[in-house]
Amino acid sequence: MRLAGRARRPGSRAGVIDVAKVMACGRPGGAAQLEVSVVVSPSWVIADVSGEADASTVAQLRDALIAQLPPEASQVIVDLSGLCFIGSLGVHVLLDAARILADRGGSLALVSPEPIVARMLSLTGADELIPVYPGMAEAQRPQ
């Protein structure tokens, strides 16, 4: 199965989306689910996001990343390795969180997005506004 989009050079894996993995993300009955766990440490707030960030779950994402964020939090890392889909509203939440943290003198970093999530971040330009790292160690290095 080939997804519509930009043509790839033969042998190129850039932008390849594992359709089977995306389909496995869906829940019976089509109901999207999102899980967010937040760990606050002295240096970082780490949010582990998994499932789907779409119109039906964006309020939960906003609550975890913005509403419940401790006021003293300035360095936030969002681990996207378990996120199998993000819609435009989810991207908007990430951009809002980055803006709020920047206003406090802090920063937001994204870590380990799945290819389909990385593609959405790229298509929307969010990856030019929020740093995206391949792993947690890279995101935690002093900038």
CYANA upper distance limits for C-alpha pairs under 8 A (distance plus 0.5 A):
  8 ARG  CA     12 SER  CA      6.79
  8 ARG  CA     14 ALA  CA      8.45
 15 GLY  CA    115 PRO  CA      7.03
 15 GLY  CA    116 ILE  CA      8.24
 15 GLY  CA    119 ARG  CA      7.16
 16 VAL  CA    115 PRO  CA      7.52
 17 ILE  CA    115 PRO  CA      6.51
 17 ILE  CA    116 ILE  CA      6.34
 18 ASP  CA     22 VAL  CA      6.97
 19 VAL  CA     23 MET  CA      6.58
 20 ALA  CA     24 ALA  CA      6.64
 21 LYS  CA     25 CYS  CA      6.94
 21 LYS  CA     84 CYS  CA      8.31
 22 VAL  CA     26 GLY  CA      7.72
 22 VAL  CA     84 CYS  CA      6.65
 22 VAL  CA     85 PHE  CA      7.91
 25 CYS  CA     51 GLY  CA      7.20
 25 CYS  CA     52 GLU  CA      8.02
 25 CYS  CA     84 CYS  CA      6.64
 25 CYS  CA     85 PHE  CA      8.47
 26 GLY  CA     30 GLY  CA      6.68
 26 GLY  CA     31 ALA  CA      7.79
 26 GLY  CA     32 ALA  CA      6.96
 27 ARG  CA     31 ALA  CA      6.10
 27 ARG  CA     32 ALA  CA      6.70
 27 ARG  CA     33 GLN  CA      7.97
 32 ALA  CA     51 GLY  CA      7.94
 32 ALA  CA     52 GLU  CA      6.45
 32 ALA  CA     53 ALA  CA      8.48
 32 ALA  CA     54 ASP  CA      8.06
 32 ALA  CA     56 SER  CA      7.42
 32 ALA  CA     57 THR  CA      7.59
 33 GLN  CA     51 GLY  CA      6.09
 33 GLN  CA     52 GLU  CA      6.31
 33 GLN  CA     53 ALA  CA      8.39
 33 GLN  CA     57 THR  CA      7.26
 34 LEU  CA     49 VAL  CA      7.76
 34 LEU  CA     50 SER  CA      6.33
 34 LEU  CA     51 GLY  CA      5.06
 34 LEU  CA     52 GLU  CA      5.83
 34 LEU  CA     53 ALA  CA      6.88
 34 LEU  CA     57 THR  CA      6.70
 34 LEU  CA     60 GLN  CA      8.10
 34 LEU  CA     61 LEU  CA      8.29
 35 GLU  CA     48 ASP  CA      8.46
 35 GLU  CA     49 VAL  CA      6.32
 35 GLU  CA     50 SER  CA      5.74
 35 GLU  CA     51 GLY  CA      6.76
 36 VAL  CA     47 ALA  CA      7.02
 36 VAL  CA     48 ASP  CA      6.07
 36 VAL  CA     49 VAL  CA      5.10
 36 VAL  CA     50 SER  CA      7.03
 36 VAL  CA     61 LEU  CA      7.63
 36 VAL  CA     64 ALA  CA      7.34
 37 SER  CA     47 ALA  CA      6.13
 37 SER  CA     48 ASP  CA      5.75
 37 SER  CA     49 VAL  CA      7.26
 38 VAL  CA     45 VAL  CA      7.41
 38 VAL  CA     46 ILE  CA      6.19
 38 VAL  CA     47 ALA  CA      4.88
 38 VAL  CA     48 ASP  CA      6.89
 38 VAL  CA     64 ALA  CA      8.00
 39 VAL  CA     45 VAL  CA      6.26
 39 VAL  CA     46 ILE  CA      5.75
 39 VAL  CA     47 ALA  CA      6.95
 40 VAL  CA     44 TRP  CA      6.78
 40 VAL  CA     45 VAL  CA      5.01
 40 VAL  CA     46 ILE  CA      7.00
 41 SER  CA     45 VAL  CA      6.52
 43 SER  CA     75 GLN  CA      7.59
 44 TRP  CA     73 ALA  CA      7.86
 44 TRP  CA     74 SER  CA      8.08
 44 TRP  CA     75 GLN  CA      5.69
 44 TRP  CA     76 VAL  CA      6.26
 44 TRP  CA     77 ILE  CA      7.67
 45 VAL  CA     73 ALA  CA      7.18
 45 VAL  CA     75 GLN  CA      6.75
 45 VAL  CA     76 VAL  CA      5.18
 45 VAL  CA     77 ILE  CA      6.76
 46 ILE  CA     76 VAL  CA      6.32
 46 ILE  CA     77 ILE  CA      5.35
 46 ILE  CA     78 VAL  CA      6.39
 46 ILE  CA     79 ASP  CA      7.75
 47 ALA  CA     65 LEU  CA      8.11
 47 ALA  CA     76 VAL  CA      7.97
 47 ALA  CA     77 ILE  CA      6.73
 47 ALA  CA     78 VAL  CA      5.24
 47 ALA  CA     79 ASP  CA      6.56
 48 ASP  CA     78 VAL  CA      6.46
 48 ASP  CA     79 ASP  CA      5.28
 48 ASP  CA     80 LEU  CA      7.15
 48 ASP  CA     82 GLY  CA      8.24
 49 VAL  CA     78 VAL  CA      7.49
 49 VAL  CA     79 ASP  CA      6.56
 49 VAL  CA     80 LEU  CA      6.05
 49 VAL  CA     81 SER  CA      8.05
 49 VAL  CA     82 GLY  CA      6.66
 49 VAL  CA     83 LEU  CA      6.45
 50 SER  CA     80 LEU  CA      7.27
 50 SER  CA     81 SER  CA      7.71
 50 SER  CA     82 GLY  CA      4.59
 50 SER  CA     83 LEU  CA      4.66
 50 SER  CA     84 CYS  CA      7.62
 51 GLY  CA     82 GLY  CA      6.80
 51 GLY  CA     83 LEU  CA      5.36
 51 GLY  CA     84 CYS  CA      6.25
 51 GLY  CA     85 PHE  CA      7.55
 52 GLU  CA     57 THR  CA      7.78
 52 GLU  CA     83 LEU  CA      6.41
 52 GLU  CA     84 CYS  CA      6.34
 52 GLU  CA     85 PHE  CA      5.28
 52 GLU  CA     86 ILE  CA      6.55
 53 ALA  CA     57 THR  CA      6.07
 53 ALA  CA     58 VAL  CA      6.24
 53 ALA  CA     61 LEU  CA      7.70
 53 ALA  CA     83 LEU  CA      8.00
 53 ALA  CA     85 PHE  CA      6.55
 53 ALA  CA     86 ILE  CA      5.13
 53 ALA  CA     87 GLY  CA      6.70
 53 ALA  CA     89 LEU  CA      8.37
 53 ALA  CA     90 GLY  CA      5.88
 54 ASP  CA     58 VAL  CA      6.17
 54 ASP  CA     85 PHE  CA      7.95
 54 ASP  CA     86 ILE  CA      6.34
 54 ASP  CA     87 GLY  CA      5.47
 54 ASP  CA     88 SER  CA      8.10
 54 ASP  CA     89 LEU  CA      7.02
 54 ASP  CA     90 GLY  CA      6.56
 55 ALA  CA     87 GLY  CA      7.80
 55 ALA  CA     89 LEU  CA      6.90
 55 ALA  CA     90 GLY  CA      8.19
 57 THR  CA     61 LEU  CA      7.14
 58 VAL  CA     62 ARG  CA      6.56
 58 VAL  CA     89 LEU  CA      7.03
 58 VAL  CA     90 GLY  CA      6.22
 58 VAL  CA     93 VAL  CA      8.06
 59 ALA  CA     63 ASP  CA      6.53
 60 GLN  CA     64 ALA  CA      6.78
 61 LEU  CA     65 LEU  CA      6.58
 61 LEU  CA     90 GLY  CA      7.89
 61 LEU  CA     93 VAL  CA      7.81
 62 ARG  CA     66 ILE  CA      5.95
 62 ARG  CA     67 ALA  CA      7.16
 62 ARG  CA     93 VAL  CA      6.34
 63 ASP  CA     67 ALA  CA      5.14
 63 ASP  CA     68 GLN  CA      6.36
 64 ALA  CA     68 GLN  CA      5.91
 64 ALA  CA     69 LEU  CA      7.23
 65 LEU  CA     69 LEU  CA      6.37
 65 LEU  CA     93 VAL  CA      8.40
 65 LEU  CA     94 LEU  CA      8.39
 65 LEU  CA     97 ALA  CA      6.95
 66 ILE  CA     97 ALA  CA      6.36
 69 LEU  CA     73 ALA  CA      7.24
 73 ALA  CA    101 LEU  CA      8.47
 73 ALA  CA    106 GLY  CA      8.23
 74 SER  CA    101 LEU  CA      6.46
 74 SER  CA    104 ARG  CA      7.25
 74 SER  CA    105 GLY  CA      7.28
 74 SER  CA    106 GLY  CA      4.59
 74 SER  CA    107 SER  CA      6.62
 75 GLN  CA    101 LEU  CA      8.20
 75 GLN  CA    106 GLY  CA      5.97
 75 GLN  CA    107 SER  CA      5.66
 75 GLN  CA    108 LEU  CA      6.64
 76 VAL  CA    107 SER  CA      6.84
 76 VAL  CA    108 LEU  CA      5.33
 76 VAL  CA    109 ALA  CA      6.84
 77 ILE  CA    108 LEU  CA      6.30
 77 ILE  CA    109 ALA  CA      5.28
 77 ILE  CA    110 LEU  CA      6.29
 77 ILE  CA    111 VAL  CA      7.53
 77 ILE  CA    139 ALA  CA      7.78
 78 VAL  CA    108 LEU  CA      7.98
 78 VAL  CA    109 ALA  CA      6.72
 78 VAL  CA    110 LEU  CA      5.39
 78 VAL  CA    111 VAL  CA      6.57
 79 ASP  CA    110 LEU  CA      6.58
 79 ASP  CA    111 VAL  CA      5.26
 79 ASP  CA    112 SER  CA      6.78
 79 ASP  CA    113 PRO  CA      7.96
 79 ASP  CA    136 MET  CA      8.23
 80 LEU  CA    110 LEU  CA      7.31
 80 LEU  CA    111 VAL  CA      6.29
 80 LEU  CA    112 SER  CA      6.06
 80 LEU  CA    113 PRO  CA      5.22
 80 LEU  CA    114 GLU  CA      7.59
 81 SER  CA    111 VAL  CA      7.61
 81 SER  CA    112 SER  CA      5.40
 81 SER  CA    113 PRO  CA      5.57
 81 SER  CA    114 GLU  CA      6.37
 82 GLY  CA    113 PRO  CA      8.38
 82 GLY  CA    114 GLU  CA      8.05
 83 LEU  CA    113 PRO  CA      7.65
 83 LEU  CA    114 GLU  CA      7.35
 83 LEU  CA    117 VAL  CA      7.82
 84 CYS  CA    114 GLU  CA      6.93
 84 CYS  CA    116 ILE  CA      7.56
 84 CYS  CA    117 VAL  CA      7.21
 85 PHE  CA    116 ILE  CA      7.17
 85 PHE  CA    117 VAL  CA      6.31
 86 ILE  CA     90 GLY  CA      6.13
 86 ILE  CA     91 VAL  CA      7.29
 86 ILE  CA    117 VAL  CA      6.37
 86 ILE  CA    120 MET  CA      7.63
 87 GLY  CA     91 VAL  CA      6.94
 87 GLY  CA    120 MET  CA      8.07
 88 SER  CA     92 HIS  CA      6.64
 88 SER  CA    120 MET  CA      8.49
 88 SER  CA    124 THR  CA      8.49
 89 LEU  CA     93 VAL  CA      6.89
 90 GLY  CA     94 LEU  CA      7.02
 91 VAL  CA     95 LEU  CA      6.79
 91 VAL  CA    121 LEU  CA      7.57
 91 VAL  CA    126 ALA  CA      7.72
 92 HIS  CA     96 ASP  CA      6.60
 93 VAL  CA     97 ALA  CA      6.62
 94 LEU  CA     98 ALA  CA      6.68
 95 LEU  CA     99 ARG  CA      6.69
 95 LEU  CA    126 ALA  CA      7.53
 95 LEU  CA    129 LEU  CA      8.27
 95 LEU  CA    130 ILE  CA      7.97
 96 ASP  CA    100 ILE  CA      6.68
 97 ALA  CA    101 LEU  CA      6.64
 97 ALA  CA    108 LEU  CA      7.75
 98 ALA  CA    102 ALA  CA      6.55
 98 ALA  CA    107 SER  CA      6.71
 98 ALA  CA    108 LEU  CA      5.65
 98 ALA  CA    130 ILE  CA      7.44
 99 ARG  CA    103 ASP  CA      6.67
100 ILE  CA    104 ARG  CA      7.07
101 LEU  CA    105 GLY  CA      6.84
101 LEU  CA    106 GLY  CA      5.26
101 LEU  CA    107 SER  CA      5.84
101 LEU  CA    108 LEU  CA      7.27
102 ALA  CA    106 GLY  CA      5.41
102 ALA  CA    107 SER  CA      6.04
108 LEU  CA    130 ILE  CA      7.12
108 LEU  CA    131 PRO  CA      7.97
109 ALA  CA    130 ILE  CA      6.62
109 ALA  CA    131 PRO  CA      5.71
109 ALA  CA    132 VAL  CA      6.53
109 ALA  CA    133 TYR  CA      7.91
109 ALA  CA    139 ALA  CA      7.10
110 LEU  CA    130 ILE  CA      7.61
110 LEU  CA    131 PRO  CA      6.72
110 LEU  CA    132 VAL  CA      5.16
110 LEU  CA    133 TYR  CA      6.67
110 LEU  CA    139 ALA  CA      8.23
111 VAL  CA    132 VAL  CA      6.21
111 VAL  CA    133 TYR  CA      5.34
111 VAL  CA    134 PRO  CA      6.27
111 VAL  CA    135 GLY  CA      6.02
111 VAL  CA    136 MET  CA      6.69
111 VAL  CA    139 ALA  CA      7.50
112 SER  CA    132 VAL  CA      8.14
112 SER  CA    133 TYR  CA      6.86
112 SER  CA    134 PRO  CA      5.38
112 SER  CA    135 GLY  CA      6.04
112 SER  CA    136 MET  CA      8.32
113 PRO  CA    117 VAL  CA      6.20
113 PRO  CA    118 ALA  CA      5.93
113 PRO  CA    134 PRO  CA      8.26
114 GLU  CA    118 ALA  CA      6.53
115 PRO  CA    119 ARG  CA      6.52
116 ILE  CA    120 MET  CA      6.91
117 VAL  CA    121 LEU  CA      6.77
118 ALA  CA    122 SER  CA      6.63
119 ARG  CA    123 LEU  CA      6.51
120 MET  CA    124 THR  CA      6.61
121 LEU  CA    125 GLY  CA      6.52
121 LEU  CA    126 ALA  CA      5.50
121 LEU  CA    127 ASP  CA      5.80
122 SER  CA    126 ALA  CA      6.80
122 SER  CA    127 ASP  CA      6.05
122 SER  CA    128 GLU  CA      8.23
125 GLY  CA    129 LEU  CA      7.53
126 ALA  CA    130 ILE  CA      6.51
127 ASP  CA    131 PRO  CA      6.64
127 ASP  CA    132 VAL  CA      6.79
132 VAL  CA    139 ALA  CA      8.47
133 TYR  CA    138 GLU  CA      6.68
133 TYR  CA    139 ALA  CA      6.31
134 PRO  CA    138 GLU  CA      7.57
135 GLY  CA    139 ALA  CA      7.13
136 MET  CA    140 GLN  CA      6.75
137 ALA  CA    141 ARG  CA      6.99
